[in-house]
Amino acid sequence: MDKKYFVYIVTSKKNGTLYIGMTNNLRTRISQHKESLIPGFTQKYKVHMLVYFEEYQDVRDAITREKQMKRWKRDWKIQLIESMNPDWKDLFYLL
């Protein structure tokens, strides 16, 4: 079975605090964010809502994309989210 990797953006609310991460198990990772099980930024700022993700087959591609997106201006991140999810719906429930 092929391994999948995900780069994702979670937020506190529409146009709220954004966090970009990478994982090989999107459902589990977002559940951890939602339950505030991960100490640090997402727990402190209540960043629990999955609003964007991309899937990769190669972990190196996912890491490269995560680093690239983290360097982006906030406006670019918002445009990316709204290109896939204009209403900022929580995509976790679609997984």
C-alpha positions in Angstrom: 0.0 0.0 0.0 1.3 3.4 -0.9 2.0 5.8 1.9 0.2 9.2 1.8 1.4 12.5 3.2 -0.7 15.6 3.8 0.1 19.3 4.1 -2.8 21.0 5.9 -4.0 24.3 7.2 -6.1 24.6 10.4 -7.6 27.7 11.8 -9.4 29.0 14.8 -12.2 30.5 12.7 -12.8 32.1 9.3 -9.9 34.6 8.8 -8.5 33.6 12.2 -5.2 32.3 13.3 -3.6 29.9 10.7 -1.4 26.9 11.3 0.3 24.8 8.6 1.4 21.3 9.3 2.3 18.0 7.7 1.3 14.4 8.6 1.0 10.9 7.2 -2.4 10.4 9.0 -4.7 13.5 8.4 -7.7 12.2 10.3 -5.7 11.3 13.4 -3.7 14.5 13.4 -6.7 16.8 13.0 -8.4 14.8 15.8 -5.4 15.6 18.0 -5.7 19.3 17.2 -9.5 19.3 17.9 -9.0 17.6 21.3 -6.1 20.0 22.1 -3.7 17.0 22.6 -0.8 18.7 21.0 0.9 21.2 23.3 2.0 24.5 21.8 0.7 26.8 19.1 -2.5 25.1 18.1 -3.5 24.3 21.7 -2.8 27.9 22.8 -4.7 29.6 19.9 -7.5 26.9 19.7 -6.6 26.2 16.0 -8.8 23.2 15.4 -10.7 23.6 12.1 -9.3 21.9 9.0 -9.8 24.3 6.1 -7.3 23.1 3.5 -5.1 20.1 2.6 -3.0 18.7 -0.1 -2.0 15.0 -0.6 1.4 13.8 -1.6 2.9 10.3 -2.3 6.5 11.4 -1.4 7.3 12.7 2.0 10.0 14.9 0.6 7.5 16.7 -1.6 5.2 17.2 1.4 8.0 18.6 3.6 9.1 21.0 0.8 5.5 22.2 0.3 4.9 22.7 4.0 8.1 24.8 4.3 7.1 26.8 1.2 3.6 27.6 2.5 5.0 28.6 5.9 7.1 31.3 4.2 4.1 32.7 2.3 2.3 36.0 3.2 -0.9 35.6 5.0 -2.9 36.9 2.0 -1.5 34.1 -0.2 -2.5 31.5 2.4 -6.1 32.9 2.5 -6.3 32.9 -1.3 -5.2 29.2 -1.3 -7.8 28.3 1.3 -10.6 30.1 -0.5 -9.6 28.6 -3.9 -10.6 25.2 -2.4 -12.9 26.1 0.4 -14.5 29.5 -0.1 -16.9 29.2 2.9 -14.1 28.0 5.3 -16.0 24.9 6.1 -14.4 22.4 8.5 -13.2 19.7 6.0 -12.5 17.2 8.8 -16.0 15.9 8.6 -15.5 15.1 4.9 -12.5 12.8 5.6 
